[in-house]
Structures are given as structure tokens and as C-alpha cells.
Amino acid sequence: MSEEMSEATASSAKGTGMSEFFMAVPAEKGIDTPEPKTARLSWKGSGASEGQSIAYDCTAGHLDVRADTGKLLGKMFSLTYVAADTPDAGPSRPVTFCYNGGPGCASVPINFGGIGPRRVKTDGVSHLAFPIEVEDNPYTLLRQSDLVFLDALGTGWSSVAEDADTSKIFGVDGDADAFCRAITTWLEENGRWTSPVYLFGESYGTVRNSVLMRFLGERGVKVAGVTMLSAIFDWVQTLEGEDLYHLGMMPTMAAAAQFFGKAGQGVDEDEWFDRAMDWCEDVMAPALLRGDRLDPEREAEVAAQMSEFLGLSAEHIQRRHLRITLDDFRQSILADEGKVCGRLDMRFSSDAPVAVQGSSAWFAAEDAADDAVESSWTSAFRAFVHDELGYRGPARYLTSNYEQVGTKWKWEHQEPGKDWPSSAPNVAYDIAVAMRRNPTMKLCIMGGRYDAATTFWNVAHDMSCQFLSAELKGQVEWHRYGCGHMAYVDVPTLERMGRDMEEFYK
């Protein structure tokens, strides 16, 4: 799956059978990585980018990830697009390092789904079928920046050295450290130390971004800008039962209820979402904080109001004391149609599983939004590197590797300025520290109304708790779209993102 942010447990239930294939591939001995391949290709714009064209060099290869001692930790697969004929081609041109998250995901979705020069054509909220149609992406970020797509160690074709300690790699701090080392390797090998450096992360990639933007600064790499797509900063919000979890879910569920015609009819979608955001802060939050001290009559009143937002009965909501979990909502909102809605993008739906399939971990990983597009992206990527670059990778490409990466992830994080590591990290502190140290750096935060994996309310709340100065807040821009987690599945959103990114890089 492209972005299973809250699914360290759900991931292993998917039954991918990866454990026999991958744990640690000898990166320096035993199994050699393929020789890098480069091809000169061209991109031609259409629609809003009609008349534009870019010749670019695309390179598939690996970057050494080495400790300060020189010891090899792994080899990180990269797919690089460098413009060859733009006015700013060369060291003055920005370079953006891009990745998905998981943890345990490779970078194919954000590349062939979203911001790379090629993308798979999507079909609204329908499952993609054959033939897999690939087009020059009219909104590619290559128009503004060279692009380096990186697969985290243990994913895609990235390999971990045979004697490397994966407990120091598969974790919040170890992962950011590995990316920091891979990025500096790329800058050195390509002579791009004076290029403006940007980061573009999606989902867990935004956790990575948050730590990485601080690490890079501490290691002498000045970052010009960071884009957070479908962000998550405070891990507490992923835990059912926590007030922040339920507060974050409520506006997103309200958006989904409106989409399916269960609530909010006749109200503009953004206005409806704003109403839900305000209600959850003004009414729901005080009610949740009181727990069983909340008067039953008041609980009934709040449940009735919540019912108007969520399209579920007030009785259903009150029986759960105002705490509707994501699984509960996904199974309930379309129950009369025998369907369940998606998680990554709640607008997608599929037939409901049968009653005996009652595993909550399994259900959390079953997602129509992911099933609709993921395999088409991977197939398009494989065809591209094979046919157009002549790159021959292993037969198995680990689009996701939750069994060996996600389920072993070390969540402990040393938050800056604190004496003790946190087992439930809040990387908003890393963002604030990085911005205070580098006040010229820009931050772009993008999210979707229908994203139940990384909910928009929580990100707004997390950043508001950093109490940035007016000057630093002026370096942050926010964009909320009518989409789900993989925003680029939605063509109108992709078009808006393209315009927003153009302004951001200007």
C-alpha cells in the first residue's frame, strides 16, 4: 500500500508472504546491484501546460548509505530526473528529494501517481482496468525542479547490508539518518551542493521530512523548502481512544458522509468541512474531555448534533459515548448498500467482507482506495525502467514491505530539546526547531478532506501548538483539497497542486 500510516499492525495481516524473500540483501557482496542506466527522454505538456516541453536525463541506480566510519549500511535505489534544456539547468536549478512513507513503502505512488514526468491516468473513484494508460504528466514537478525519487532501505529495490543492524535503520531516527546520508551522497556524486534543496514527502514521508529537515541542517545542508503531503506529526492521534484521534476523525467522517449523501446536503463542501472543524473544537472537545462526568442529557444533545454531521443515528453514537472509530464508520456508513468505504480516500468503496472476516487488523488493511490504483502504478513503473531505461532489477519489487520493515519499526524518537526519547513521537517539534534555525526555509502543508489515514484537523492542531512567531508562520502555507490521501489520484486536485507547487517554487 502506498501510505499505511496507522497500520503497523494491519500491515502484517495482508498476507503478502514477503518474509522468505527479503530481510537483508548483501549490498556489497553476495548480490550485486545492477549497473545504473541513463536515458535522454522528453516531456511534453498538455492542458494547462500546453506548449511546454522538457528534455531530461532519467537515471536508475543506487546510492551508497554509509556510516561516518565508511561502513556500508545499505544501497538506496533512486530514480532521478534531471532537466537538460531548461534555462536554469545545472547547479542553480532546484533539486527535490521525493518519497512515500508507510513506513515500509517505496516511492512509486508519488512518482507514477503524482509528481513525476509520467503518470498513470486515473478514473475518478473507479478501480483502474486494463489497458494501463500512461501519459506525460501535465502537472509534473519537473517543470520547477529536478527530481530524485528514493526508496527507503528495505523497500523497492533498496537493499540493507548483510551485517547492518536493522534496529538502527528501521525507525524514526535511523530512517531519517539513512535518507540524510543518501541525499548527501547524491549531492556529492552529482556536484549539486549549491542547488536549492527541497524535500517532498507523503504520509509517513512527512514524519521523515520533519526529522530530516532538522538533520540536514545539522549536517551542513541548507534546505530551501519542504512539502508535506497528507501529513502526520503527532503519533498519539493514531491511537483509538485518545481524544485527539476522535477529534481528528470527526471532520473527515463528516466530509465522507456528505459525499455519500448521508449529511450536509446543499452545503458547499469546504463550508461543510469548516463547520465540522469548528464544531469538533467548540462542542465535541469539551464533551470528550469530561468522559463519564458529562451529563447524560448533554451527551444525548451532542450525539444528536454529531448525528447530523456523520449520518449515523444518534443512538449509535451515544452508545459509543461520542467515540466513533474509523472501522466503525467505514462499516456503518454504507451498510444499507452492503458496502464499506475506503480509508486512504473515503470516497472509494467496495463490497463489504463477509461476517466471518472479523479481524480488525485485516479490515484496516483492506482498502478500496489502495486496491484501485496501486498495482497499476507499479506495473507502469516496471515497464518504464525496463523498456525505456534498459534497467534490469530483481523480479520482485517491494512496493510495500510491512512484514520486515513496518512491523519492526522503532517508534522511539529523541525530540529536540527534551531529555528523554518519546515512544509516541511528535515531530512537530523537529519542524519548529528546523524553522527557527533556518528562517528562510519555506513549508507547504497539503491535505485532503477525505483522508482518514492522516487527518487534516490533527495537523492544523499540531502546528498551532508550536507557537511560531508571525514571521515564521508567514513561511508556512496551507492547502486543503477535495481529495483523499493520495491527492494526485484526483485530477482536479492534481491540477490545483500543480499551480500551488509552481507558486511555492517561485
VEXMARBA-63014 format. One record per residue (C-alpha): x, y, z; residue in three letters. Coordinates in pm, whole numbers, plus 50000, padded with zeros to 5 digits. Layout:
// residues N
node u->X; v->Y; w->Z; r->ALA
...
END
This chain:
// residues 506
node u->50000; v->50000; w->50000; r->MET
node u->50125; v->50347; w->49928; r->SER
node u->50063; v->50508; w->50264; r->GLU
node u->49958; v->50287; w->50551; r->GLU
node u->50028; v->50545; w->50815; r->MET
node u->49848; v->50392; w->51108; r->SER
node u->49885; v->50031; w->51007; r->GLU
node u->50196; v->49885; w->51168; r->ALA
node u->49961; v->49618; w->51296; r->THR
node u->49730; v->49598; w->50998; r->ALA
node u->50014; v->49564; w->50752; r->SER
node u->50117; v->49215; w->50854; r->SER
node u->49760; v->49094; w->50817; r->ALA
node u->49763; v->49150; w->50443; r->LYS
node u->49930; v->48814; w->50392; r->GLY
node u->50197; v->48925; w->50144; r->THR
node u->50436; v->48641; w->50220; r->GLY
node u->50743; v->48863; w->50196; r->MET
node u->50939; v->48721; w->50484; r->SER
node u->51103; v->48449; w->50274; r->GLU
node u->51211; v->48699; w->50012; r->PHE
node u->51359; v->48989; w->50198; r->PHE
node u->51527; v->49082; w->50516; r->MET
node u->51883; v->49187; w->50439; r->ALA
node u->52030; v->49157; w->50092; r->VAL
node u->52410; v->49174; w->50086; r->PRO
node u->52459; v->49514; w->49923; r->ALA
node u->52836; v->49497; w->49881; r->GLU
node u->52897; v->49126; w->49849; r->LYS
node u->52692; v->48824; w->49751; r->GLY
node u->52433; v->49001; w->49535; r->ILE
node u->52545; v->49297; w->49329; r->ASP
node u->52310; v->49580; w->49241; r->THR
node u->52252; v->49632; w->48867; r->PRO
node u->52459; v->49882; w->48675; r->GLU
node u->52300; v->50230; w->48663; r->PRO
node u->52117; v->50316; w->48343; r->LYS
node u->52054; v->50662; w->48197; r->THR
node u->51840; v->50767; w->47903; r->ALA
node u->51761; v->51105; w->47746; r->ARG
node u->51382; v->51141; w->47738; r->LEU
node u->51136; v->51421; w->47675; r->SER
node u->50823; v->51555; w->47839; r->TRP
node u->50553; v->51746; w->47655; r->LYS
node u->50286; v->51942; w->47835; r->GLY
node u->49914; v->51934; w->47774; r->SER
node u->49614; v->52116; w->47909; r->GLY
node u->49739; v->52390; w->48140; r->ALA
node u->50100; v->52314; w->48035; r->SER
node u->50026; v->52301; w->47660; r->GLU
node u->50323; v->52414; w->47452; r->GLY
node u->50582; v->52338; w->47720; r->GLN
node u->50847; v->52071; w->47674; r->SER
node u->51148; v->51950; w->47870; r->ILE
node u->51430; v->51719; w->47766; r->ALA
node u->51557; v->51533; w->48070; r->TYR
node u->51802; v->51263; w->48170; r->ASP
node u->51650; v->50982; w->48370; r->CYS
node u->51883; v->50761; w->48574; r->THR
node u->51802; v->50444; w->48766; r->ALA
node u->52068; v->50333; w->49012; r->GLY
node u->52171; v->50305; w->49375; r->HIS
node u->52320; v->50542; w->49630; r->LEU
node u->52556; v->50420; w->49899; r->ASP
node u->52436; v->50476; w->50254; r->VAL
node u->52749; v->50471; w->50469; r->ARG
node u->52819; v->50536; w->50835; r->ALA
node u->53070; v->50804; w->50933; r->ASP
node u->53330; v->50526; w->50957; r->THR
node u->53272; v->50439; w->50591; r->GLY
node u->53094; v->50115; w->50676; r->LYS
node u->52825; v->50034; w->50422; r->LEU
node u->52475; v->50030; w->50574; r->LEU
node u->52284; v->49976; w->50252; r->GLY
node u->52223; v->50085; w->49896; r->LYS
node u->51923; v->50307; w->49832; r->MET
node u->51753; v->50281; w->49494; r->PHE
node u->51692; v->50613; w->49322; r->SER
node u->51516; v->50721; w->49006; r->LEU
node u->51643; v->51065; w->48907; r->THR
node u->51504; v->51311; w->48655; r->TYR
node u->51738; v->51599; w->48564; r->VAL
node u->51627; v->51865; w->48316; r->ALA
node u->51869; v->51909; w->48026; r->ALA
node u->51733; v->52209; w->47835; r->ASP
node u->51567; v->52446; w->48081; r->THR
node u->51710; v->52798; w->48131; r->PRO
node u->51819; v->52709; w->48485; r->ASP
node u->51955; v->52361; w->48405; r->ALA
node u->52260; v->52281; w->48613; r->GLY
node u->52372; v->52369; w->48967; r->PRO
node u->52135; v->52665; w->49001; r->SER
node u->51826; v->52451; w->48942; r->ARG
node u->51638; v->52326; w->49248; r->PRO
node u->51653; v->51954; w->49325; r->VAL
node u->51372; v->51787; w->49516; r->THR
node u->51407; v->51458; w->49703; r->PHE
node u->51076; v->51271; w->49700; r->CYS
node u->50936; v->50966; w->49877; r->TYR
node u->50630; v->50794; w->50013; r->ASN
node u->50619; v->50654; w->50362; r->GLY
node u->50449; v->50361; w->50526; r->GLY
node u->50682; v->50301; w->50700; r->PRO
node u->50770; v->50027; w->50455; r->GLY
node u->50665; v->50187; w->50126; r->CYS
node u->50865; v->50254; w->49809; r->ALA
node u->50832; v->50576; w->49612; r->SER
node u->50635; v->50456; w->49307; r->VAL
node u->50298; v->50612; w->49404; r->PRO
node u->50423; v->50968; w->49438; r->ILE
node u->50625; v->50923; w->49117; r->ASN
node u->50394; v->50746; w->48871; r->PHE
node u->50082; v->50856; w->49054; r->GLY
node u->50159; v->51217; w->49121; r->GLY
node u->50453; v->51445; w->49053; r->ILE
node u->50687; v->51256; w->48819; r->GLY
node u->50701; v->51334; w->48444; r->PRO
node u->50490; v->51025; w->48367; r->ARG
node u->50167; v->50930; w->48541; r->ARG
node u->49902; v->50662; w->48515; r->VAL
node u->49569; v->50802; w->48403; r->LYS
node u->49309; v->50768; w->48678; r->THR
node u->48932; v->50740; w->48659; r->ASP
node u->48778; v->50930; w->48949; r->GLY
node u->48695; v->50687; w->49230; r->VAL
node u->48676; v->50385; w->48998; r->SER
node u->48915; v->50090; w->49003; r->HIS
node u->49162; v->50106; w->48715; r->LEU
node u->49139; v->49836; w->48450; r->ALA
node u->49347; v->49730; w->48151; r->PHE
node u->49496; v->49877; w->47947; r->PRO
node u->49717; v->50071; w->48189; r->ILE
node u->49733; v->50415; w->48032; r->GLU
node u->50043; v->50626; w->48096; r->VAL
node u->50068; v->50991; w->47992; r->GLU
node u->50313; v->51278; w->48017; r->ASP
node u->50203; v->51434; w->48345; r->ASN
node u->50075; v->51787; w->48268; r->PRO
node u->50142; v->51892; w->48628; r->TYR
node u->50479; v->51729; w->48696; r->THR
node u->50708; v->51897; w->48945; r->LEU
node u->50988; v->51853; w->48689; r->LEU
node u->50872; v->52187; w->48549; r->ARG
node u->51008; v->52356; w->48861; r->GLN
node u->51278; v->52122; w->48990; r->SER
node u->51498; v->51822; w->48918; r->ASP
node u->51352; v->51520; w->49097; r->LEU
node u->51512; v->51234; w->49290; r->VAL
node u->51272; v->50958; w->49397; r->PHE
node u->51415; v->50747; w->49678; r->LEU
node u->51306; v->50406; w->49806; r->ASP
node u->51360; v->50365; w->50180; r->ALA
node u->51603; v->50091; w->50278; r->LEU
node u->51419; v->49760; w->50283; r->GLY
node u->51166; v->49872; w->50020; r->THR
node u->51156; v->49873; w->49641; r->GLY
node u->51500; v->49774; w->49518; r->TRP
node u->51682; v->49929; w->49814; r->SER
node u->51897; v->49677; w->49998; r->SER
node u->52031; v->49659; w->50351; r->VAL
node u->52389; v->49546; w->50403; r->ALA
node u->52414; v->49189; w->50528; r->GLU
node u->52575; v->49281; w->50859; r->ASP
node u->52383; v->49605; w->50919; r->ALA
node u->52183; v->49641; w->51239; r->ASP
node u->51830; v->49693; w->51109; r->THR
node u->51713; v->49807; w->51453; r->SER
node u->51918; v->50121; w->51389; r->LYS
node u->51773; v->50169; w->51039; r->ILE
node u->51406; v->50073; w->51068; r->PHE
node u->51295; v->50352; w->51299; r->GLY
node u->51207; v->50721; w->51313; r->VAL
node u->51561; v->50848; w->51374; r->ASP
node u->51750; v->50575; w->51189; r->GLY
node u->51537; v->50616; w->50877; r->ASP
node u->51588; v->50993; w->50865; r->ALA
node u->51960; v->50940; w->50919; r->ASP
node u->51975; v->50696; w->50625; r->ALA
node u->51796; v->50943; w->50397; r->PHE
node u->52026; v->51221; w->50511; r->CYS
node u->52326; v->51010; w->50411; r->ARG
node u->52173; v->50911; w->50076; r->ALA
node u->52091; v->51273; w->49993; r->ILE
node u->52443; v->51393; w->50069; r->THR
node u->52576; v->51107; w->49856; r->THR
node u->52361; v->51225; w->49564; r->TRP
node u->52466; v->51588; w->49606; r->LEU
node u->52833; v->51487; w->49611; r->GLU
node u->52815; v->51247; w->49317; r->GLU
node u->52625; v->51499; w->49104; r->ASN
node u->52810; v->51815; w->49206; r->GLY
node u->52493; v->51986; w->49323; r->ARG
node u->52596; v->52132; w->49658; r->TRP
node u->52484; v->52484; w->49562; r->THR
node u->52145; v->52377; w->49424; r->SER
node u->51840; v->52479; w->49629; r->PRO
node u->51742; v->52160; w->49813; r->VAL
node u->51376; v->52073; w->49857; r->TYR
node u->51204; v->51779; w->50025; r->LEU
node u->50868; v->51633; w->49919; r->PHE
node u->50725; v->51366; w->50147; r->GLY
node u->50387; v->51199; w->50163; r->GLU
node u->50225; v->51034; w->50466; r->SER
node u->50499; v->50877; w->50681; r->TYR
node u->50726; v->51066; w->50442; r->GLY
node u->50616; v->51378; w->50632; r->THR
node u->50743; v->51229; w->50959; r->VAL
node u->51067; v->51160; w->50772; r->ARG
node u->51065; v->51515; w->50634; r->ASN
node u->51023; v->51664; w->50980; r->SER
node u->51328; v->51488; w->51126; r->VAL
node u->51527; v->51507; w->50802; r->LEU
node u->51488; v->51884; w->50761; r->MET
node u->51650; v->51917; w->51104; r->ARG
node u->51918; v->51652; w->51042; r->PHE
node u->52021; v->51804; w->50710; r->LEU
node u->52062; v->52145; w->50871; r->GLY
node u->52271; v->51995; w->51149; r->GLU
node u->52496; v->51835; w->50886; r->ARG
node u->52555; v->52146; w->50678; r->GLY
node u->52288; v->52108; w->50409; r->VAL
node u->52071; v->52417; w->50375; r->LYS
node u->51711; v->52331; w->50289; r->VAL
node u->51514; v->52578; w->50078; r->ALA
node u->51168; v->52429; w->50115; r->GLY
node u->50968; v->52131; w->50239; r->VAL
node u->50635; v->51998; w->50113; r->THR
node u->50423; v->51787; w->50346; r->MET
node u->50150; v->51598; w->50158; r->LEU
node u->49895; v->51411; w->50371; r->SER
node u->50089; v->51486; w->50685; r->ALA
node u->50107; v->51335; w->51029; r->ILE
node u->50320; v->51482; w->51306; r->PHE
node u->50193; v->51365; w->51647; r->ASP
node u->50168; v->50986; w->51665; r->TRP
node u->49921; v->50995; w->51956; r->VAL
node u->49647; v->51090; w->51710; r->GLN
node u->49664; v->50742; w->51554; r->THR
node u->49561; v->50568; w->51874; r->LEU
node u->49193; v->50483; w->51912; r->GLU
node u->49057; v->50606; w->52243; r->GLY
node u->49279; v->50913; w->52250; r->GLU
node u->49076; v->51232; w->52232; r->ASP
node u->49298; v->51366; w->51954; r->LEU
node u->49218; v->51058; w->51745; r->TYR
node u->48844; v->51111; w->51770; r->HIS
node u->48864; v->51487; w->51720; r->LEU
node u->49072; v->51444; w->51406; r->GLY
node u->48846; v->51177; w->51260; r->MET
node u->48522; v->51368; w->51306; r->MET
node u->48557; v->51634; w->51027; r->PRO
node u->48689; v->51372; w->50783; r->THR
node u->48398; v->51139; w->50856; r->MET
node u->48161; v->51435; w->50812; r->ALA
node u->48312; v->51501; w->50469; r->ALA
node u->48263; v->51136; w->50372; r->ALA
node u->47905; v->51138; w->50499; r->ALA
node u->47834; v->51439; w->50280; r->GLN
node u->47999; v->51274; w->49978; r->PHE
node u->47774; v->50969; w->50013; r->PHE
node u->47462; v->51183; w->50053; r->GLY
node u->47411; v->51097; w->50420; r->LYS
node u->47462; v->51450; w->50558; r->ALA
node u->47529; v->51812; w->50465; r->GLY
node u->47314; v->51820; w->50154; r->GLN
node u->47304; v->52155; w->49977; r->GLY
node u->47609; v->52288; w->50164; r->VAL
node u->47935; v->52373; w->49991; r->ASP
node u->48194; v->52101; w->50064; r->GLU
node u->48452; v->52337; w->50211; r->ASP
node u->48193; v->52518; w->50418; r->GLU
node u->48070; v->52182; w->50550; r->TRP
node u->48423; v->52079; w->50646; r->PHE
node u->48483; v->52413; w->50818; r->ASP
node u->48163; v->52371; w->51015; r->ARG
node u->48275; v->52026; w->51125; r->ALA
node u->48620; v->52157; w->51223; r->MET
node u->48466; v->52433; w->51434; r->ASP
node u->48209; v->52202; w->51592; r->TRP
node u->48466; v->51944; w->51693; r->CYS
node u->48668; v->52213; w->51873; r->GLU
node u->48381; v->52407; w->52026; r->ASP
node u->48143; v->52124; w->52119; r->VAL
node u->48297; v->51781; w->52081; r->MET
node u->48631; v->51851; w->52250; r->ALA
node u->48484; v->51972; w->52582; r->PRO
node u->48241; v->51678; w->52580; r->ALA
node u->48517; v->51421; w->52527; r->LEU
node u->48733; v->51575; w->52797; r->LEU
node u->48459; v->51521; w->53057; r->ARG
node u->48433; v->51147; w->52994; r->GLY
node u->48165; v->50990; w->53216; r->ASP
node u->48138; v->51319; w->53405; r->ARG
node u->47940; v->51451; w->53107; r->LEU
node u->47571; v->51475; w->53197; r->ASP
node u->47371; v->51207; w->53006; r->PRO
node u->47130; v->51469; w->52876; r->GLU
node u->47419; v->51676; w->52743; r->ARG
node u->47573; v->51363; w->52591; r->GLU
node u->47244; v->51299; w->52410; r->ALA
node u->47242; v->51656; w->52278; r->GLU
node u->47598; v->51628; w->52148; r->VAL
node u->47521; v->51287; w->51996; r->ALA
node u->47223; v->51435; w->51811; r->ALA
node u->47439; v->51715; w->51669; r->GLN
node u->47709; v->51468; w->51576; r->MET
node u->47449; v->51255; w->51400; r->SER
node u->47371; v->51548; w->51172; r->GLU
node u->47736; v->51558; w->51069; r->PHE
node u->47810; v->51186; w->51039; r->LEU
node u->47488; v->51042; w->50901; r->GLY
node u->47480; v->50778; w->51175; r->LEU
node u->47197; v->50754; w->51426; r->SER
node u->47223; v->50948; w->51749; r->ALA
node u->47160; v->50623; w->51938; r->GLU
node u->47455; v->50456; w->51765; r->HIS
node u->47678; v->50749; w->51856; r->ILE
node u->47560; v->50775; w->52217; r->GLN
node u->47608; v->50403; w->52278; r->ARG
node u->47974; v->50466; w->52194; r->ARG
node u->47986; v->50776; w->52412; r->HIS
node u->48064; v->51001; w->52113; r->LEU
node u->48371; v->50795; w->52020; r->ARG
node u->48323; v->50657; w->51669; r->ILE
node u->48623; v->50464; w->51543; r->THR
node u->48726; v->50462; w->51180; r->LEU
node u->48644; v->50093; w->51136; r->ASP
node u->48300; v->50150; w->51285; r->ASP
node u->48230; v->50436; w->51045; r->PHE
node u->48366; v->50256; w->50739; r->ARG
node u->48146; v->49955; w->50813; r->GLN
node u->47836; v->50158; w->50901; r->SER
node u->47804; v->50449; w->50658; r->ILE
node u->47717; v->50230; w->50354; r->LEU
node u->47589; v->49924; w->50541; r->ALA
node u->47244; v->49951; w->50385; r->ASP
node u->47412; v->49906; w->50044; r->GLU
node u->47626; v->49611; w->50156; r->GLY
node u->47943; v->49816; w->50109; r->LYS
node u->48232; v->49964; w->50306; r->VAL
node u->48413; v->50287; w->50230; r->CYS
node u->48786; v->50343; w->50196; r->GLY
node u->49039; v->50466; w->50448; r->ARG
node u->49311; v->50637; w->50243; r->LEU
node u->49036; v->50804; w->50041; r->ASP
node u->48694; v->50759; w->50193; r->MET
node u->48518; v->50829; w->49862; r->ARG
node u->48621; v->50486; w->49731; r->PHE
node u->48404; v->50189; w->49823; r->SER
node u->48383; v->49814; w->49777; r->SER
node u->48161; v->49521; w->49872; r->ASP
node u->48172; v->49454; w->50244; r->ALA
node u->48358; v->49144; w->50367; r->PRO
node u->48150; v->48856; w->50496; r->VAL
node u->48074; v->48828; w->50866; r->ALA
node u->48336; v->48563; w->50948; r->VAL
node u->48612; v->48801; w->50833; r->GLN
node u->48605; v->48984; w->51163; r->GLY
node u->48973; v->49066; w->51213; r->SER
node u->49005; v->49438; w->51281; r->SER
node u->49370; v->49440; w->51173; r->ALA
node u->49283; v->49268; w->50847; r->TRP
node u->48991; v->49501; w->50779; r->PHE
node u->49202; v->49810; w->50842; r->ALA
node u->49440; v->49697; w->50567; r->ALA
node u->49160; v->49623; w->50321; r->GLU
node u->49117; v->49949; w->50136; r->ASP
node u->48941; v->50008; w->49806; r->ALA
node u->49129; v->50338; w->49764; r->ALA
node u->49459; v->50149; w->49757; r->ASP
node u->49339; v->49848; w->49559; r->ASP
node u->49205; v->50076; w->49285; r->ALA
node u->49541; v->50218; w->49176; r->VAL
node u->49846; v->50063; w->49345; r->GLU
node u->49920; v->49772; w->49110; r->SER
node u->49872; v->49989; w->48801; r->SER
node u->50133; v->50233; w->48928; r->TRP
node u->50383; v->49956; w->48997; r->THR
node u->50328; v->49794; w->48658; r->SER
node u->50379; v->50129; w->48481; r->ALA
node u->50699; v->50189; w->48675; r->PHE
node u->50837; v->49845; w->48595; r->ARG
node u->50761; v->49887; w->48225; r->ALA
node u->50925; v->50231; w->48223; r->PHE
node u->51259; v->50132; w->48375; r->VAL
node u->51271; v->49807; w->48173; r->HIS
node u->51166; v->49936; w->47832; r->ASP
node u->51290; v->50295; w->47830; r->GLU
node u->51597; v->50279; w->48051; r->LEU
node u->51702; v->49919; w->47993; r->GLY
node u->51736; v->49876; w->48370; r->TYR
node u->51703; v->49516; w->48489; r->ARG
node u->51609; v->49499; w->48854; r->GLY
node u->51513; v->49189; w->49053; r->PRO
node u->51184; v->49027; w->48959; r->ALA
node u->51037; v->49129; w->49295; r->ARG
node u->50995; v->49499; w->49360; r->TYR
node u->50888; v->49562; w->49718; r->LEU
node u->50624; v->49829; w->49670; r->THR
node u->50545; v->49767; w->50035; r->SER
node u->50738; v->49565; w->50289; r->ASN
node u->50545; v->49588; w->50612; r->TYR
node u->50633; v->49247; w->50746; r->GLU
node u->51005; v->49318; w->50760; r->GLN
node u->51004; v->49696; w->50794; r->VAL
node u->50673; v->49832; w->50922; r->GLY
node u->50610; v->49573; w->51191; r->THR
node u->50966; v->49608; w->51322; r->LYS
node u->50963; v->49988; w->51321; r->TRP
node u->51121; v->50160; w->51620; r->LYS
node u->50887; v->50445; w->51705; r->TRP
node u->51105; v->50590; w->51979; r->GLU
node u->51224; v->50939; w->51884; r->HIS
node u->51458; v->51184; w->52050; r->GLN
node u->51258; v->51504; w->52020; r->GLU
node u->51484; v->51811; w->52014; r->PRO
node u->51511; v->51996; w->52342; r->GLY
node u->51380; v->51707; w->52552; r->LYS
node u->51587; v->51497; w->52791; r->ASP
node u->51425; v->51162; w->52719; r->TRP
node u->51314; v->50987; w->52399; r->PRO
node u->50943; v->50961; w->52331; r->SER
node u->50778; v->50631; w->52235; r->SER
node u->50494; v->50821; w->52065; r->ALA
node u->50682; v->51085; w->51865; r->PRO
node u->50560; v->51434; w->51792; r->ASN
node u->50784; v->51556; w->51511; r->VAL
node u->50619; v->51898; w->51500; r->ALA
node u->50893; v->51992; w->51747; r->TYR
node u->51156; v->51899; w->51486; r->ASP
node u->50981; v->52120; w->51230; r->ILE
node u->50973; v->52418; w->51465; r->ALA
node u->51340; v->52377; w->51557; r->VAL
node u->51444; v->52347; w->51192; r->ALA
node u->51247; v->52660; w->51102; r->MET
node u->51387; v->52863; w->51389; r->ARG
node u->51738; v->52767; w->51280; r->ARG
node u->51666; v->52835; w->50912; r->ASN
node u->51401; v->53112; w->50898; r->PRO
node u->51434; v->53144; w->50518; r->THR
node u->51307; v->52788; w->50466; r->MET
node u->50950; v->52759; w->50335; r->LYS
node u->50699; v->52495; w->50441; r->LEU
node u->50399; v->52380; w->50237; r->CYS
node u->50135; v->52162; w->50405; r->ILE
node u->49879; v->51988; w->50182; r->MET
node u->49591; v->51765; w->50283; r->GLY
node u->49256; v->51629; w->50172; r->GLY
node u->48911; v->51633; w->50326; r->ARG
node u->48858; v->51260; w->50263; r->TYR
node u->49189; v->51134; w->50404; r->ASP
node u->49123; v->50919; w->50710; r->ALA
node u->49483; v->50794; w->50734; r->ALA
node u->49633; v->51136; w->50811; r->THR
node u->49351; v->51365; w->50916; r->THR
node u->49369; v->51736; w->50839; r->PHE
node u->49243; v->51867; w->51174; r->TRP
node u->49526; v->51698; w->51363; r->ASN
node u->49797; v->51859; w->51151; r->VAL
node u->49647; v->52205; w->51197; r->ALA
node u->49627; v->52139; w->51572; r->HIS
node u->49985; v->52009; w->51593; r->ASP
node u->50133; v->52312; w->51419; r->MET
node u->49925; v->52556; w->51624; r->SER
node u->50083; v->52410; w->51939; r->CYS
node u->50433; v->52515; w->51825; r->GLN
node u->50352; v->52885; w->51877; r->PHE
node u->50567; v->53001; w->51587; r->LEU
node u->50630; v->53373; w->51553; r->SER
node u->50435; v->53570; w->51296; r->ALA
node u->50747; v->53577; w->51078; r->GLU
node u->50788; v->53200; w->51081; r->LEU
node u->50416; v->53140; w->51035; r->LYS
node u->50448; v->53356; w->50726; r->GLY
node u->50683; v->53090; w->50585; r->GLN
node u->50412; v->52825; w->50612; r->VAL
node u->50138; v->52783; w->50352; r->GLU
node u->49835; v->52556; w->50380; r->TRP
node u->49635; v->52386; w->50106; r->HIS
node u->49326; v->52174; w->50170; r->ARG
node u->49187; v->51981; w->49877; r->TYR
node u->48876; v->51780; w->49792; r->GLY
node u->49070; v->51454; w->49780; r->CYS
node u->49198; v->51168; w->49989; r->GLY
node u->49542; v->51056; w->50100; r->HIS
node u->49697; v->51008; w->49755; r->MET
node u->49582; v->51351; w->49642; r->ALA
node u->49706; v->51307; w->49286; r->TYR
node u->49452; v->51031; w->49214; r->VAL
node u->49204; v->51316; w->49185; r->ASP
node u->49274; v->51508; w->48861; r->VAL
node u->49118; v->51840; w->48972; r->PRO
node u->49333; v->51821; w->49286; r->THR
node u->49641; v->51733; w->49081; r->LEU
node u->49581; v->52043; w->48871; r->GLU
node u->49549; v->52262; w->49181; r->ARG
node u->49859; v->52104; w->49333; r->MET
node u->50049; v->52182; w->49013; r->GLY
node u->49956; v->52550; w->49039; r->ARG
node u->50033; v->52562; w->49410; r->ASP
node u->50372; v->52399; w->49362; r->MET
node u->50458; v->52640; w->49083; r->GLU
node u->50392; v->52932; w->49319; r->GLU
node u->50576; v->52765; w->49604; r->PHE
node u->50894; v->52718; w->49399; r->TYR
node u->50875; v->53071; w->49261; r->LYS
END
